[in-house]
Amino acid sequence: MTIRCKRIACAALSGMLLYGCSTTPRFNAQFGTSVRANVAAQVLDPTASANTNPAAGMEGKAAVIAQERYENSFKEPEKPIRALVVNGVGSK
């Protein structure tokens, strides 16, 4: 290969590489649109922050017991589950 062919090949390769770095106005104009649409879809009530009425929930004692059970569930090992064995003998 001659030096001239090598230079032409190098210039062509450089041009192709630089073409890949070009700006993408078609994509940049829509950048983030899907994320904003997904976040907006997850909002159940956009005016919820203006509501001053307290949320109704569990009674205090029941909530404390539920929280203690939840915390203790990580301390105690899980009990093994016995498998249900169905015997097919005698079936028609």
C-alpha positions, 0 to 999 in steps of 0.5 A, a space after each residue: 500500500 502506498 503512502 497516498 492510499 494510507 493517508 486516504 484510508 486514514 482520512 476516511 476512517 477519521 471522517 467516519 469516527 468524527 461522524 459518530 460524534 456529531 450532535 443529535 438534535 432529533 434525540 436531544 429535543 426529546 431527551 428526558 420526555 419519557 422519564 417525565 411522563 413516567 414520573 407524572 403517571 406515578 402521581 396519584 393526586 397532584 394536589 395532595 400536599 394541599 390537603 390538611 386533613 390528617 390521614 385515617 390509619 390504624 389505632 395506635 396500639 395495633 400499629 405498635 404491635 404490628 411494628 413489633 411483629 415486623 421487627 421480630 420477624 427478622 430476629 427469629 428464623 423462618 419456620 420450615 413449611 411442610 410440603 403437602 404430598 398427594 398420593 395418587 393410589 386408588 384414583 381411577 
